[in-house]
Amino acid sequence: MRFGLIVEYDGTNFHGSQLQSNARTVQGEIESALLQIFSEKIRVHFASRTDSGVHARGQVGRFDAETDMPPDQIRKALNFHMTTDVRIRCAQLVEDGPDGFDPRGDASARTYVYTFNDAPSEPALDRHYVTHVRKPLDEIAMNDASQALVGLHDFASFAGPKAPHDALTMRNVETASTTRIGDSIEFKITANAFLHQQIRRIAGVLCDVGTGGSPVAVVGDLLATAERGAASHVMPARGLCLEKIAYEGTGECGLPVKSSAPTPANTVDTGVN
């Protein structure tokens, strides 16, 4: 049986999402809990890889296990055996087998939010979830600049060092916007996929636009140039959060429903789709 998971985590004390032999990761935390529940090693696969310090509200994962436990009982058991900085928000049965549910390959879009803060003093309570900027930010100029991102473009200028040099750098951005909420400015972007550090480098350019250090046209110029790593200002990881991953699915978690498992009449909309 294959189970799909919606995972939320505070990335502050994790060395990223992907398993590492000598560091604490989100995958390692979940796999350790699965070992305690099922007394066997079970591999977890994620839809997106997040770097050290990056947070998630809607990471998607899956694992295979032969069990009679219903999905919601598995959710409760996983949360019981894990630390409170990672939670399973939802669990559901998905299609298994070689052609079954693939969190990465089946995703139609991914949404991330990068949060800036330009209050006179750096916030104490939100310090792990926003990046404080000492100069006032012009969110209107930042939003104007972000509109150049929408559409199919070559994002080579925003690729990080871990993106293979022979990797395709074309990405399709569905929406991009920057809005102010009090002292916070949220940059939200939805695309089919992202390159390593792409969003943090875009955020760096938008920060320069917001402080008046770069013109609004700089985003379009960097897209046109498509020079590997040209956008060199990389914003800190703490301001970045994986908000949601979209699928063609109507299950309890917004994931594709297992063909043998009918959708309940009272399906809960978790906001993933």
N, C-alpha and C positions, 0 to 999 in steps of 0.2 A: 504494500500500500504506500502511496505517496501523499505526503502532507505538505501543504503550502502554508507559509507563515508570514505574517506582517510583524516586523520587528522594529522596536523603538529603542534608541540608546543615546546616552550621553557619552560622546567620544573622548571626553577630557582625559580619562585614565586608561584609554585603550590605544594600542599601537596599530590602529586601523581595524578594518573589518576582516581581512583575510588572515588565515591561520599562519602563525610563525612559531618556530620551535622554541624560541627563547624569549618571547614577549607575550603579554596579555592582549588578546584580540577578541572581537565579538564572536567570530566563528568558534574560537577555542572555548569561550564561555558556554556557548550553546551545546557544543559537542560534549563538553564535560558533563553538562546536565543530562544529556541524552544517555550517556554512559551510566549514570546513576539510576536512571529510570528503566532502561532496557538491559543493563548489564552486558552491553556490547558496544564496540566502537561504530558509530554511525556518522557518515559524512554529510555535512550541510553545504548546500550550494546557494550563493547569493546572486541577486540580479545585478548589483552594482558594487564596485569596490570603492571603499572610502578610505582616505588617508588617516594617519594618526591625528586625533583631535577633532575630526569631522563628526558631526552628529547626524542622527536620522530619526524621523518620525514614521517613515513609511518604507523602510528597507524590506525587500521581499526575499524569502528563502524557501528552500524545500529540502526534505529528507525522506528516505525510504525506510519503512519498518513494518514487520509483520506483527500486528497487534489488534486486539479487540477494543482498545481504548478509543473512545470517541474523540474527535478533534479538540473540543473544548476542555476535556479532561487533560489532554496532552498540554494544552496551553497553561492550565493551572499547575500541572506538575513541573513544567519547565520553569515557570516563574518562581515556584517554591525553591527550586534547586539553584537558582542564579542570584547574583548580586542585584541590588535594586537599580543599578545604572544601565541595565538592559532588561527589557520587558517584551514578552510576546503579546501583542495587542489582539491578534486574531489567528486562528488556525482552521484550516478546512481541508477536506479531501480533494485532491486533484488527480488528473489522469496520470497513471504510472506507465512503466514500460519504456522501451527505447524511444518511442515517439511521444512520450508523455510530457507533462508540464515542465518547461525549461524556463526558470525565472529570467535568465538573461536573454535568451533567444526569442521568447514569446512576448517580451515587453514591447509596447507600441510607443511609449513616451516616458520620459523621466523628468521630474520637476525638482529643482533645487532652489533654495533661498539663501542669499548672502545678506547678513544684517550688519550695517554700520551703526555707529552711535557717535553723535557730535555734541553731546552735552558738555558743559564747561568742565566738569570733572568726570573721570572714568567711573562708570557705575560699579558698585560693589556686588549687588545681587546677581546681575546679569553678565558679569565679567567673563564667564566661560562660554557665552553664547553670542556675543557681539564683538565687533572690532571697533575700538574707540579711535576716533580721528580728532586730532587737536584743533583743527580748523573747521569752521562752519562749512557744511556741504550744501551745494545747490542741487536739490533733488530734481528740479525741473530740467536743468542742463543734463544731469545724469540720465534721466528718462529719455530725453531727446537723443542722446548718444546711443542708448541701448536699442533704439528702434532699428538701427543699421544691422543689428544681429539677426533680425527676423528673415527667414528664408533659407535657401540652400547656399552655403558658402564654404570656402576653404578656410578652416580655422588653424592653419599651420602656425600663424604668428602667436597663437595662444596655447600651443602645445608645450607640455612640460617635458623634462628630461627622460622620463620613463616611457614616453610614447615612442615606439620603435620608429626608426628613421624611414623605414619602408612602409609604414602604416598609412592607410588612407586617412586624410584629414578633412574630408568633406563631411559636414553635419547639417541637418535640417532643423532649424530653430522655429518652433511653432509660435511661441509668444515670448516677449521679454519686456519687463517694465520695472520702474523704480518709483517707489512711493514712500512718503514720510508718515510715520506714526509717532507723534511726539518728538522725542530726541533720537528716535531710531529711523533709519532709512533702509527699506527692504528692497533688494534687487532680486526679482523672481524670474526664472528662465525655465522654459520647457522645450525639450528637444528629443529627437529619436535616440541620441546617445551623446556622450561627451568624451573628450580626450583627457589625458592626465593633466591635472592642474588647470584645465581650460577655464573653469568658472572663477577660480581664485585669481587668475591672470586677467580675465575680463573685469572682475571686481577691482583689481588694481588700476586698470585704465579708467574705469568709471570714477574711482576715488580721485584720480588726478584731474578728471574733468570737473568733479564736484568742488574741488578746492581752487579751481581756476588755473591749475598748472598745465592743462592740455585743452585744446579746443574740442568742441562737440564732434567735429569731423574726424577726430583721430581714430575712432572705432572703424569707420568705413575705410580709412587709409590703411589700417593694419590688415583688414580683410582683403583689400586689393593687393597689398604687397605680398601677403602669404609667405612671409619669411620665418622660418622655424625659430621660435623663441624670441621674436622681436618684441613682444609684450613681456618685458622682464620684471615688472612690478607684481610680485606674488603676495596677495593678502594672506594673513594668518588663517590657519585652519579653523579656529574656534568660531568664526563668524558664519561658517558654512553648514547647512543642514539639508539632507536629502528628504524632501517633503513627501513625495509619493511616486509610485511607478504605476503606469496605466496598462491594462490588459483588456482584451476582448473577453470579459468575464462577468458573470452575474452571481457568483457564489457569495457566501457569507462575508468573505474577505475581499470581494471584488476581483477574485481570481477565476479563471476558467473552471467550470464545474465538471467534476468527474462524471462521465457518461452514465454510470450505474448509480449515481447518487443524485436524486432529484433535488432541485432547489427548494428550500423550505418556503412556505407561504409568507413567513414573517422575516424575510431576509433583512439583515441590518446593513444599512449603508454606512461603511466606515470611512468614506471620503477618499478611498484609494483610487477609485475610477473617476 
